[in-house]
Amino acid sequence: QVQLVESGGGLVQAGGSLRLSCAASRNILSIKSMNWYRQAPGKQRELVAGITSGGNTNYADSVKGRFTISRDNAKNTVYLQMSSLKFEDTAVYYCNAVYLRAWVESNYWGQGTQVTVSS
């Protein structure tokens, strides 16, 4: 079991920045990957960024160069630094953990945090 608690969402003007945090209930180095997804109204949930236990990162094309995913192992926390925010970044952002145990992958989700970018 992995519990995830997100924080850091809010209202920001276009061009501004926000940092999201996701605190995990277990050692994040034991988690296969930690990811940020987002879901805008009327749209499917999409992967924004991810980081593996080995430190490899990946980003959606739409956020490359603007968003950075990072982690603090001591705090079991993953961050999403968002800069140069655009109106289309408005969405509920969800933290996701892919946990591998006994060759079985399980997905865990946070409750989501709203990010609203005003144009």
N, CA, C and O atoms as a Tinker XYZ file with bonds, in Angstrom:
   476  protein
     1  N      0.834000   -1.194000    0.000000    73     2
     2  CA     0.000000    0.000000    0.000000    64     1     3
     3  C      0.868000    1.242000    0.000000    63     2     4     5
     4  O      1.884000    1.321000    0.690000    81     3
     5  N      0.436000    2.210000   -0.795000    73     3     6
     6  CA     1.133000    3.494000   -0.840000    64     5     7
     7  C      0.086000    4.592000   -0.751000    63     6     8     9
     8  O     -0.801000    4.682000   -1.600000    81     7
     9  N      0.187000    5.410000    0.256000    73     7    10
    10  CA    -0.679000    6.589000    0.330000    64     9    11
    11  C      0.076000    7.798000   -0.202000    63    10    12    13
    12  O      1.262000    7.985000    0.070000    81    11
    13  N     -0.642000    8.610000   -0.965000    73    11    14
    14  CA    -0.045000    9.777000   -1.593000    64    13    15
    15  C     -0.856000   11.013000   -1.224000    63    14    16    17
    16  O     -2.085000   11.005000   -1.299000    81    15
    17  N     -0.174000   12.054000   -0.834000    73    15    18
    18  CA    -0.844000   13.302000   -0.477000    64    17    19
    19  C     -0.219000   14.433000   -1.277000    63    18    20    21
    20  O      0.971000   14.718000   -1.148000    81    19
    21  N     -1.036000   15.072000   -2.105000    73    19    22
    22  CA    -0.553000   16.174000   -2.940000    64    21    23
    23  C     -0.842000   17.511000   -2.261000    63    22    24    25
    24  O     -1.748000   17.639000   -1.437000    81    23
    25  N     -0.045000   18.485000   -2.636000    73    23    26
    26  CA    -0.275000   19.850000   -2.182000    64    25    27
    27  C      0.384000   20.805000   -3.169000    63    26    28    29
    28  O      1.197000   20.398000   -3.999000    81    27
    29  N      0.022000   22.081000   -3.067000    73    27    30
    30  CA     0.702000   23.097000   -3.860000    64    29    31
    31  C     -0.089000   23.679000   -5.009000    63    30    32    33
    32  O      0.376000   24.604000   -5.675000    81    31
    33  N     -1.270000   23.156000   -5.252000    73    31    34
    34  CA    -2.070000   23.718000   -6.333000    64    33    35
    35  C     -2.601000   25.090000   -5.982000    63    34    36    37
    36  O     -2.460000   25.557000   -4.851000    81    35
    37  N     -3.215000   25.734000   -6.966000    73    35    38
    38  CA    -3.783000   27.045000   -6.724000    64    37    39
    39  C     -4.065000   27.784000   -8.003000    63    38    40    41
    40  O     -4.075000   27.215000   -9.094000    81    39
    41  N     -4.296000   29.072000   -7.839000    73    39    42
    42  CA    -4.588000   29.959000   -8.963000    64    41    43
    43  C     -3.348000   30.797000   -9.266000    63    42    44    45
    44  O     -2.746000   31.386000   -8.369000    81    43
    45  N     -2.983000   30.839000  -10.529000    73    43    46
    46  CA    -1.797000   31.603000  -10.934000    64    45    47
    47  C     -2.058000   32.238000  -12.289000    63    46    48    49
    48  O     -2.822000   31.708000  -13.096000    81    47
    49  N     -1.429000   33.359000  -12.532000    73    47    50
    50  CA    -1.565000   34.002000  -13.836000    64    49    51
    51  C     -0.696000   33.305000  -14.867000    63    50    52    53
    52  O      0.310000   32.678000  -14.535000    81    51
    53  N     -1.097000   33.423000  -16.109000    73    51    54
    54  CA    -0.293000   32.870000  -17.195000    64    53    55
    55  C      1.116000   33.452000  -17.130000    63    54    56    57
    56  O      1.310000   34.646000  -16.900000    81    55
    57  N      2.087000   32.572000  -17.338000    73    55    58
    58  CA     3.483000   32.983000  -17.242000    64    57    59
    59  C      4.080000   32.773000  -15.867000    63    58    60    61
    60  O      5.295000   32.875000  -15.695000    81    59
    61  N      3.245000   32.482000  -14.890000    73    59    62
    62  CA     3.698000   32.282000  -13.523000    64    61    63
    63  C      4.178000   30.869000  -13.267000    63    62    64    65
    64  O      4.283000   30.045000  -14.175000    81    63
    65  N      4.467000   30.615000  -11.998000    73    63    66
    66  CA     5.021000   29.328000  -11.594000    64    65    67
    67  C      4.282000   28.775000  -10.373000    63    66    68    69
    68  O      3.717000   29.515000   -9.569000    81    67
    69  N      4.311000   27.456000  -10.270000    73    67    70
    70  CA     3.787000   26.757000   -9.103000    64    69    71
    71  C      4.633000   25.515000   -8.882000    63    70    72    73
    72  O      5.215000   24.974000   -9.821000    81    71
    73  N      4.698000   25.068000   -7.639000    73    71    74
    74  CA     5.358000   23.807000   -7.349000    64    73    75
    75  C      4.379000   22.892000   -6.624000    63    74    76    77
    76  O      3.823000   23.237000   -5.582000    81    75
    77  N      4.189000   21.733000   -7.202000    73    75    78
    78  CA     3.349000   20.718000   -6.582000    64    77    79
    79  C      4.231000   19.740000   -5.813000    63    78    80    81
    80  O      5.364000   19.453000   -6.201000    81    79
    81  N      3.679000   19.241000   -4.718000    73    79    82
    82  CA     4.384000   18.243000   -3.916000    64    81    83
    83  C      3.517000   17.001000   -3.762000    63    82    84    85
    84  O      2.289000   17.077000   -3.719000    81    83
    85  N      4.176000   15.877000   -3.680000    73    83    86
    86  CA     3.484000   14.612000   -3.461000    64    85    87
    87  C      4.272000   13.831000   -2.423000    63    86    88    89
    88  O      5.378000   13.361000   -2.691000    81    87
    89  N      3.698000   13.699000   -1.247000    73    87    90
    90  CA     4.346000   12.968000   -0.162000    64    89    91
    91  C      3.838000   11.533000   -0.143000    63    90    92    93
    92  O      2.632000   11.289000   -0.116000    81    91
    93  N      4.767000   10.595000   -0.158000    73    91    94
    94  CA     4.417000    9.175000   -0.158000    64    93    95
    95  C      4.575000    8.583000    1.233000    63    94    96    97
    96  O      5.361000    9.062000    2.050000    81    95
    97  N      3.810000    7.535000    1.476000    73    95    98
    98  CA     3.815000    6.919000    2.808000    64    97    99
    99  C      4.922000    5.890000    2.983000    63    98   100   101
   100  O      5.099000    5.335000    4.068000    81    99
   101  N      5.671000    5.638000    1.906000    73    99   102
   102  CA     6.778000    4.702000    2.025000    64   101   103
   103  C      7.973000    5.231000    1.256000    63   102   104   105
   104  O      7.863000    6.206000    0.514000    81   103
   105  N      9.095000    4.594000    1.435000    73   103   106
   106  CA    10.331000    4.993000    0.785000    64   105   107
   107  C     10.142000    5.033000   -0.729000    63   106   108   109
   108  O      9.848000    4.011000   -1.350000    81   107
   109  N     10.311000    6.215000   -1.321000    73   107   110
   110  CA    10.035000    6.329000   -2.756000    64   109   111
   111  C     11.064000    5.580000   -3.604000    63   110   112   113
   112  O     10.809000    5.300000   -4.775000    81   111
   113  N     12.201000    5.261000   -3.038000    73   111   114
   114  CA    13.181000    4.476000   -3.790000    64   113   115
   115  C     12.719000    3.030000   -3.954000    63   114   116   117
   116  O     13.261000    2.293000   -4.778000    81   115
   117  N     11.714000    2.621000   -3.169000    73   115   118
   118  CA    11.157000    1.277000   -3.307000    64   117   119
   119  C     10.010000    1.248000   -4.308000    63   118   120   121
   120  O      9.444000    0.192000   -4.593000    81   119
   121  N      9.677000    2.413000   -4.835000    73   119   122
   122  CA     8.562000    2.539000   -5.781000    64   121   123
   123  C      9.130000    2.600000   -7.194000    63   122   124   125
   124  O     10.057000    3.362000   -7.469000    81   123
   125  N      8.575000    1.804000   -8.071000    73   123   126
   126  CA     9.107000    1.682000   -9.423000    64   125   127
   127  C      9.156000    3.040000  -10.126000    63   126   128   129
   128  O     10.176000    3.410000  -10.706000    81   127
   129  N      8.060000    3.767000  -10.070000    73   127   130
   130  CA     8.050000    5.106000  -10.647000    64   129   131
   131  C      7.003000    5.965000   -9.947000    63   130   132   133
   132  O      5.990000    5.481000   -9.443000    81   131
   133  N      7.298000    7.264000   -9.941000    73   131   134
   134  CA     6.377000    8.252000   -9.415000    64   133   135
   135  C      6.045000    9.183000  -10.569000    63   134   136   137
   136  O      6.934000    9.626000  -11.297000    81   135
   137  N      4.773000    9.476000  -10.732000    73   135   138
   138  CA     4.350000   10.225000  -11.898000    64   137   139
   139  C      3.338000   11.308000  -11.537000    63   138   140   141
   140  O      2.646000   11.233000  -10.522000    81   139
   141  N      3.278000   12.298000  -12.386000    73   139   142
   142  CA     2.239000   13.313000  -12.311000    64   141   143
   143  C      1.362000   13.201000  -13.550000    63   142   144   145
   144  O      1.852000   13.187000  -14.679000    81   143
   145  N      0.072000   13.122000  -13.316000    73   143   146
   146  CA    -0.923000   13.140000  -14.378000    64   145   147
   147  C     -1.779000   14.389000  -14.191000    63   146   148   149
   148  O     -1.763000   15.016000  -13.131000    81   147
   149  N     -2.513000   14.735000  -15.219000    73   147   150
   150  CA    -3.479000   15.807000  -15.088000    64   149   151
   151  C     -4.728000   15.488000  -15.903000    63   150   152   153
   152  O     -4.695000   14.745000  -16.884000    81   151
   153  N     -5.814000   16.074000  -15.460000    73   151   154
   154  CA    -7.069000   15.889000  -16.170000    64   153   155
   155  C     -7.820000   17.207000  -16.202000    63   154   156   157
   156  O     -8.199000   17.762000  -15.170000    81   155
   157  N     -8.022000   17.689000  -17.416000    73   155   158
   158  CA    -8.787000   18.915000  -17.613000    64   157   159
   159  C    -10.255000   18.544000  -17.848000    63   158   160   161
   160  O    -10.548000   17.417000  -18.246000    81   159
   161  N    -11.163000   19.465000  -17.609000    73   159   162
   162  CA   -12.598000   19.170000  -17.807000    64   161   163
   163  C    -12.870000   18.682000  -19.222000    63   162   164   165
   164  O    -12.451000   19.303000  -20.199000    81   163
   165  N    -13.574000   17.566000  -19.318000    73   163   166
   166  CA   -13.946000   17.028000  -20.615000    64   165   167
   167  C    -12.841000   16.308000  -21.355000    63   166   168   169
   168  O    -13.023000   15.891000  -22.498000    81   167
   169  N    -11.687000   16.158000  -20.707000    73   167   170
   170  CA   -10.553000   15.499000  -21.366000    64   169   171
   171  C    -10.118000   14.273000  -20.569000    63   170   172   173
   172  O    -10.451000   14.121000  -19.394000    81   171
   173  N     -9.372000   13.413000  -21.237000    73   171   174
   174  CA    -8.835000   12.237000  -20.566000    64   173   175
   175  C     -7.639000   12.618000  -19.704000    63   174   176   177
   176  O     -6.952000   13.610000  -19.950000    81   175
   177  N     -7.418000   11.801000  -18.693000    73   175   178
   178  CA    -6.235000   11.999000  -17.864000    64   177   179
   179  C     -4.987000   11.711000  -18.692000    63   178   180   181
   180  O     -4.932000   10.729000  -19.432000    81   179
   181  N     -3.993000   12.577000  -18.558000    73   179   182
   182  CA    -2.775000   12.409000  -19.348000    64   181   183
   183  C     -1.545000   12.471000  -18.455000    63   182   184   185
   184  O     -1.528000   13.150000  -17.429000    81   183
   185  N     -0.518000   11.743000  -18.876000    73   183   186
   186  CA     0.750000   11.747000  -18.158000    64   185   187
   187  C      1.477000   13.056000  -18.433000    63   186   188   189
   188  O      1.619000   13.468000  -19.584000    81   187
   189  N      1.930000   13.696000  -17.382000    73   187   190
   190  CA     2.662000   14.956000  -17.513000    64   189   191
   191  C      4.164000   14.725000  -17.372000    63   190   192   193
   192  O      4.955000   15.186000  -18.194000    81   191
   193  N      4.540000   14.008000  -16.322000    73   191   194
   194  CA     5.963000   13.767000  -16.064000    64   193   195
   195  C      6.099000   12.567000  -15.143000    63   194   196   197
   196  O      5.190000   12.237000  -14.381000    81   195
   197  N      7.252000   11.924000  -15.231000    73   195   198
   198  CA     7.499000   10.782000  -14.374000    64   197   199
   199  C      8.962000   10.669000  -14.020000    63   198   200   201
   200  O      9.833000   11.176000  -14.726000    81   199
   201  N      9.221000    9.986000  -12.896000    73   199   202
   202  CA    10.594000    9.734000  -12.475000    64   201   203
   203  C     10.654000    8.319000  -11.924000    63   202   204   205
   204  O      9.818000    7.920000  -11.115000    81   203
   205  N     11.648000    7.569000  -12.369000    73   203   206
   206  CA    11.785000    6.193000  -11.920000    64   205   207
   207  C     12.628000    6.125000  -10.644000    63   206   208   209
   208  O     13.241000    7.108000  -10.229000    81   207
   209  N     12.641000    4.954000  -10.045000    73   207   210
   210  CA    13.456000    4.780000   -8.846000    64   209   211
   211  C     14.934000    4.993000   -9.158000    63   210   212   213
   212  O     15.714000    5.357000   -8.277000    81   211
   213  N     15.314000    4.767000  -10.407000    73   211   214
   214  CA    16.693000    4.993000  -10.820000    64   213   215
   215  C     17.004000    6.431000  -11.173000    63   214   216   217
   216  O     18.150000    6.779000  -11.460000    81   215
   217  N     15.976000    7.265000  -11.150000    73   215   218
   218  CA    16.199000    8.688000  -11.408000    64   217   219
   219  C     15.945000    9.136000  -12.837000    63   218   220   221
   220  O     16.123000   10.311000  -13.156000    81   219
   221  N     15.535000    8.224000  -13.693000    73   219   222
   222  CA    15.227000    8.627000  -15.068000    64   221   223
   223  C     13.912000    9.389000  -15.106000    63   222   224   225
   224  O     12.958000    9.052000  -14.406000    81   223
   225  N     13.884000   10.417000  -15.931000    73   223   226
   226  CA    12.684000   11.249000  -16.024000    64   225   227
   227  C     12.131000   11.241000  -17.443000    63   226   228   229
   228  O     12.851000   10.990000  -18.410000    81   227
   229  N     10.850000   11.519000  -17.540000    73   227   230
   230  CA    10.222000   11.670000  -18.840000    64   229   231
   231  C      9.126000   12.714000  -18.731000    63   230   232   233
   232  O      8.539000   12.912000  -17.667000    81   231
   233  N      8.858000   13.380000  -19.851000    73   231   234
   234  CA     7.893000   14.478000  -19.869000    64   233   235
   235  C      6.997000   14.397000  -21.095000    63   234   236   237
   236  O      7.398000   13.905000  -22.150000    81   235
   237  N      5.788000   14.886000  -20.933000    73   235   238
   238  CA     4.926000   15.084000  -22.094000    64   237   239
   239  C      5.519000   16.196000  -22.948000    63   238   240   241
   240  O      6.119000   17.136000  -22.426000    81   239
   241  N      5.351000   16.089000  -24.248000    73   239   242
   242  CA     5.909000   17.105000  -25.146000    64   241   243
   243  C      5.386000   18.499000  -24.799000    63   242   244   245
   244  O      6.099000   19.492000  -24.945000    81   243
   245  N      4.160000   18.560000  -24.348000    73   243   246
   246  CA     3.526000   19.856000  -24.090000    64   245   247
   247  C      4.148000   20.603000  -22.908000    63   246   248   249
   248  O      3.936000   21.806000  -22.759000    81   247
   249  N      4.910000   19.901000  -22.070000    73   247   250
   250  CA     5.470000   20.557000  -20.882000    64   249   251
   251  C      6.998000   20.565000  -20.883000    63   250   252   253
   252  O      7.611000   21.148000  -19.989000    81   251
   253  N      7.606000   19.938000  -21.854000    73   251   254
   254  CA     9.075000   19.900000  -21.907000    64   253   255
   255  C      9.655000   21.307000  -21.927000    63   254   256   257
   256  O      9.203000   22.181000  -22.667000    81   255
   257  N     10.658000   21.496000  -21.103000    73   255   258
   258  CA    11.284000   22.808000  -21.016000    64   257   259
   259  C     10.594000   23.761000  -20.063000    63   258   260   261
   260  O     11.134000   24.822000  -19.751000    81   259
   261  N      9.402000   23.399000  -19.594000    73   259   262
   262  CA     8.660000   24.275000  -18.667000    64   261   263
   263  C      8.468000   23.618000  -17.299000    63   262   264   265
   264  O      8.466000   24.300000  -16.275000    81   263
   265  N      8.308000   22.302000  -17.285000    73   263   266
   266  CA     8.069000   21.580000  -16.037000    64   265   267
   267  C      9.293000   20.730000  -15.697000    63   266   268   269
   268  O      9.990000   20.230000  -16.580000    81   267
   269  N      9.532000   20.582000  -14.403000    73   267   270
   270  CA    10.628000   19.738000  -13.951000    64   269   271
   271  C     10.142000   18.864000  -12.805000    63   270   272   273
   272  O      9.583000   19.361000  -11.827000    81   271
   273  N     10.356000   17.559000  -12.932000    73   271   274
   274  CA    10.021000   16.634000  -11.861000    64   273   275
   275  C     11.299000   16.321000  -11.091000    63   274   276   277
   276  O     12.364000   16.128000  -11.678000    81   275
   277  N     11.176000   16.276000   -9.786000    73   275   278
   278  CA    12.333000   15.979000   -8.953000    64   277   279
   279  C     11.852000   15.271000   -7.693000    63   278   280   281
   280  O     10.650000   15.112000   -7.478000    81   279
   281  N     12.792000   14.850000   -6.871000    73   279   282
   282  CA    12.385000   14.145000   -5.654000    64   281   283
   283  C     13.359000   14.440000   -4.522000    63   282   284   285
   284  O     14.522000   14.776000   -4.742000    81   283
   285  N     12.851000   14.305000   -3.322000    73   283   286
   286  CA    13.660000   14.394000   -2.111000    64   285   287
   287  C     13.504000   13.045000   -1.416000    63   286   288   289
   288  O     12.478000   12.774000   -0.792000    81   287
   289  N     14.518000   12.212000   -1.528000    73   287   290
   290  CA    14.412000   10.847000   -0.996000    64   289   291
   291  C     14.237000   10.850000    0.520000    63   290   292   293
   292  O     13.521000   10.015000    1.074000    81   291
   293  N     14.886000   11.778000    1.171000    73   291   294
   294  CA    14.799000   11.821000    2.634000    64   293   295
   295  C     13.383000   12.143000    3.115000    63   294   296   297
   296  O     12.970000   11.725000    4.197000    81   295
   297  N     12.655000   12.888000    2.296000    73   295   298
   298  CA    11.286000   13.269000    2.664000    64   297   299
   299  C     10.235000   12.404000    1.981000    63   298   300   301
   300  O      9.036000   12.590000    2.186000    81   299
   301  N     10.694000   11.457000    1.169000    73   299   302
   302  CA     9.761000   10.610000    0.404000    64   301   303
   303  C      8.755000   11.462000   -0.359000    63   302   304   305
   304  O      7.556000   11.186000   -0.368000    81   303
   305  N      9.266000   12.486000   -0.986000    73   303   306
   306  CA     8.416000   13.462000   -1.658000    64   305   307
   307  C      8.904000   13.692000   -3.079000    63   306   308   309
   308  O     10.104000   13.780000   -3.341000    81   307
   309  N      7.953000   13.785000   -3.979000    73   307   310
   310  CA     8.229000   14.110000   -5.376000    64   309   311
   311  C      7.614000   15.470000   -5.662000    63   310   312   313
   312  O      6.536000   15.796000   -5.165000    81   311
   313  N      8.309000   16.252000   -6.464000    73   311   314
   314  CA     7.857000   17.599000   -6.785000    64   313   315
   315  C      7.632000   17.753000   -8.286000    63   314   316   317
   316  O      8.231000   17.053000   -9.102000    81   315
   317  N      6.768000   18.670000   -8.614000    73   315   318
   318  CA     6.611000   19.088000  -10.004000    64   317   319
   319  C      6.697000   20.608000  -10.019000    63   318   320   321
   320  O      5.767000   21.305000   -9.614000    81   319
   321  N      7.823000   21.098000  -10.490000    73   319   322
   322  CA     8.013000   22.534000  -10.638000    64   321   323
   323  C      7.472000   22.942000  -11.994000    63   322   324   325
   324  O      7.927000   22.459000  -13.031000    81   323
   325  N      6.506000   23.827000  -11.976000    73   323   326
   326  CA     5.841000   24.251000  -13.211000    64   325   327
   327  C      6.129000   25.732000  -13.438000    63   326   328   329
   328  O      5.843000   26.568000  -12.581000    81   327
   329  N      6.692000   26.043000  -14.589000    73   327   330
   330  CA     7.025000   27.427000  -14.926000    64   329   331
   331  C      6.406000   27.778000  -16.266000    63   330   332   333
   332  O      5.975000   26.908000  -17.023000    81   331
   333  N      6.373000   29.071000  -16.539000    73   331   334
   334  CA     5.791000   29.558000  -17.799000    64   333   335
   335  C      4.427000   28.924000  -18.036000    63   334   336   337
   336  O      4.132000   28.433000  -19.126000    81   335
   337  N      3.621000   28.945000  -17.014000    73   335   338
   338  CA     2.323000   28.276000  -17.088000    64   337   339
   339  C      1.420000   28.925000  -18.122000    63   338   340   341
   340  O      1.424000   30.140000  -18.322000    81   339
   341  N      0.651000   28.068000  -18.769000    73   339   342
   342  CA    -0.277000   28.499000  -19.804000    64   341   343
   343  C     -1.703000   28.174000  -19.376000    63   342   344   345
   344  O     -1.932000   27.334000  -18.506000    81   343
   345  N     -2.648000   28.852000  -20.002000    73   343   346
   346  CA    -4.053000   28.600000  -19.680000    64   345   347
   347  C     -4.380000   27.118000  -19.847000    63   346   348   349
   348  O     -5.143000   26.550000  -19.065000    81   347
   349  N     -3.801000   26.504000  -20.865000    73   347   350
   350  CA    -4.111000   25.096000  -21.147000    64   349   351
   351  C     -3.490000   24.125000  -20.142000    63   350   352   353
   352  O     -3.725000   22.920000  -20.228000    81   351
   353  N     -2.709000   24.627000  -19.200000    73   351   354
   354  CA    -2.198000   23.780000  -18.124000    64   353   355
   355  C     -3.220000   23.613000  -17.005000    63   354   356   357
   356  O     -3.012000   22.834000  -16.075000    81   355
   357  N     -4.317000   24.345000  -17.099000    73   355   358
   358  CA    -5.363000   24.249000  -16.097000    64   357   359
   359  C     -5.938000   22.841000  -16.057000    63   358   360   361
   360  O     -6.383000   22.310000  -17.075000    81   359
   361  N     -5.924000   22.244000  -14.869000    73   359   362
   362  CA    -6.384000   20.860000  -14.717000    64   361   363
   363  C     -6.284000   20.469000  -13.251000    63   362   364   365
   364  O     -5.719000   21.190000  -12.429000    81   363
   365  N     -6.846000   19.314000  -12.951000    73   363   366
   366  CA    -6.564000   18.675000  -11.662000    64   365   367
   367  C     -5.341000   17.797000  -11.870000    63   366   368   369
   368  O     -5.307000   16.962000  -12.774000    81   367
   369  N     -4.353000   17.992000  -11.033000    73   367   370
   370  CA    -3.103000   17.241000  -11.130000    64   369   371
   371  C     -3.100000   16.128000  -10.078000    63   370   372   373
   372  O     -3.391000   16.347000   -8.902000    81   371
   373  N     -2.759000   14.931000  -10.547000    73   371   374
   374  CA    -2.763000   13.761000   -9.684000    64   373   375
   375  C     -1.364000   13.164000   -9.596000    63   374   376   377
   376  O     -0.653000   13.049000  -10.594000    81   375
   377  N     -0.997000   12.796000   -8.406000    73   375   378
   378  CA     0.235000   12.059000   -8.191000    64   377   379
   379  C     -0.073000   10.561000   -8.302000    63   378   380   381
   380  O     -1.107000   10.089000   -7.828000    81   379
   381  N      0.827000    9.841000   -8.924000    73   379   382
   382  CA     0.651000    8.396000   -9.146000    64   381   383
   383  C      1.924000    7.664000   -8.754000    63   382   384   385
   384  O      3.034000    8.132000   -9.008000    81   383
   385  N      1.741000    6.515000   -8.134000    73   383   386
   386  CA     2.876000    5.652000   -7.804000    64   385   387
   387  C      2.647000    4.289000   -8.421000    63   386   388   389
   388  O      1.581000    3.694000   -8.267000    81   387
   389  N      3.654000    3.804000   -9.117000    73   387   390
   390  CA     3.616000    2.452000   -9.656000    64   389   391
   391  C      4.516000    1.597000   -8.770000    63   390   392   393
   392  O      5.737000    1.750000   -8.765000    81   391
   393  N      3.890000    0.700000   -8.027000    73   391   394
   394  CA     4.604000   -0.087000   -7.023000    64   393   395
   395  C      4.672000   -1.532000   -7.475000    63   394   396   397
   396  O      3.658000   -2.147000   -7.804000    81   395
   397  N      5.881000   -2.059000   -7.487000    73   395   398
   398  CA     6.097000   -3.435000   -7.918000    64   397   399
   399  C      6.407000   -4.294000   -6.705000    63   398   400   401
   400  O      7.356000   -4.032000   -5.966000    81   399
   401  N      5.593000   -5.324000   -6.509000    73   399   402
   402  CA     5.823000   -6.242000   -5.397000    64   401   403
   403  C      5.486000   -7.643000   -5.873000    63   402   404   405
   404  O      4.386000   -7.891000   -6.367000    81   403
   405  N      6.421000   -8.546000   -5.725000    73   403   406
   406  CA     6.227000   -9.937000   -6.159000    64   405   407
   407  C      5.791000   -9.980000   -7.622000    63   406   408   409
   408  O      4.891000  -10.731000   -7.999000    81   407
   409  N      6.445000   -9.166000   -8.425000    73   407   410
   410  CA     6.214000   -9.115000   -9.874000    64   409   411
   411  C      4.826000   -8.628000  -10.258000    63   410   412   413
   412  O      4.405000   -8.785000  -11.404000    81   411
   413  N      4.129000   -8.052000   -9.326000    73   411   414
   414  CA     2.803000   -7.503000   -9.608000    64   413   415
   415  C      2.862000   -5.995000   -9.443000    63   414   416   417
   416  O      3.284000   -5.488000   -8.404000    81   415
   417  N      2.435000   -5.286000  -10.473000    73   415   418
   418  CA     2.411000   -3.830000  -10.423000    64   417   419
   419  C      1.062000   -3.348000   -9.909000    63   418   420   421
   420  O      0.007000   -3.842000  -10.308000    81   419
   421  N      1.128000   -2.390000   -9.033000    73   419   422
   422  CA    -0.090000   -1.763000   -8.540000    64   421   423
   423  C      0.029000   -0.259000   -8.693000    63   422   424   425
   424  O      1.102000    0.311000   -8.498000    81   423
   425  N     -1.062000    0.371000   -9.037000    73   423   426
   426  CA    -1.101000    1.818000   -9.181000    64   425   427
   427  C     -1.829000    2.438000   -7.994000    63   426   428   429
   428  O     -2.895000    1.979000   -7.583000    81   427
   429  N     -1.228000    3.485000   -7.461000    73   427   430
   430  CA    -1.835000    4.236000   -6.375000    64   429   431
   431  C     -1.938000    5.696000   -6.791000    63   430   432   433
   432  O     -1.093000    6.220000   -7.518000    81   431
   433  N     -3.008000    6.344000   -6.307000    73   431   434
   434  CA    -3.282000    7.716000   -6.711000    64   433   435
   435  C     -3.509000    8.615000   -5.511000    63   434   436   437
   436  O     -4.039000    8.197000   -4.481000    81   435
   437  N     -3.101000    9.837000   -5.669000    73   435   438
   438  CA    -3.450000   10.847000   -4.699000    64   437   439
   439  C     -4.841000   11.385000   -4.974000    63   438   440   441
   440  O     -5.521000   10.956000   -5.907000    81   439
   441  N     -5.252000   12.336000   -4.141000    73   439   442
   442  CA    -6.614000   12.857000   -4.244000    64   441   443
   443  C     -6.743000   13.938000   -5.305000    63   442   444   445
   444  O     -7.853000   14.316000   -5.680000    81   443
   445  N     -5.623000   14.431000   -5.785000    73   443   446
   446  CA    -5.642000   15.469000   -6.816000    64   445   447
   447  C     -5.569000   16.864000   -6.225000    63   446   448   449
   448  O     -6.056000   17.121000   -5.123000    81   447
   449  N     -4.954000   17.753000   -6.977000    73   447   450
   450  CA    -4.873000   19.155000   -6.570000    64   449   451
   451  C     -5.162000   20.028000   -7.788000    63   450   452   453
   452  O     -4.635000   19.780000   -8.873000    81   451
   453  N     -5.984000   21.031000   -7.610000    73   451   454
   454  CA    -6.416000   21.869000   -8.721000    64   453   455
   455  C     -5.368000   22.929000   -9.040000    63   454   456   457
   456  O     -4.870000   23.625000   -8.155000    81   455
   457  N     -5.051000   23.033000  -10.312000    73   455   458
   458  CA    -4.198000   24.107000  -10.814000    64   457   459
   459  C     -5.024000   24.904000  -11.825000    63   458   460   461
   460  O     -5.524000   24.353000  -12.805000    81   459
   461  N     -5.158000   26.179000  -11.577000    73   459   462
   462  CA    -5.921000   27.041000  -12.459000    64   461   463
   463  C     -5.024000   28.176000  -12.927000    63   462   464   465
   464  O     -4.469000   28.922000  -12.119000    81   463
   465  N     -4.888000   28.297000  -14.243000    73   463   466
   466  CA    -4.055000   29.341000  -14.826000    64   465   467
   467  C     -4.976000   30.341000  -15.503000    63   466   468   469
   468  O     -5.732000   29.987000  -16.407000    81   467
   469  N     -4.911000   31.575000  -15.068000    73   467   470
   470  CA    -5.754000   32.610000  -15.654000    64   469   471
   471  C     -5.015000   33.275000  -16.808000    63   470   472   473
   472  O     -3.819000   33.552000  -16.727000    81   471
   473  N     -5.742000   33.519000  -17.862000    73   471   474
   474  CA    -5.117000   34.107000  -19.057000    64   473   475
   475  C     -5.125000   35.627000  -18.999000    63   474   476
   476  O     -4.639000   36.283000  -19.921000    81   475
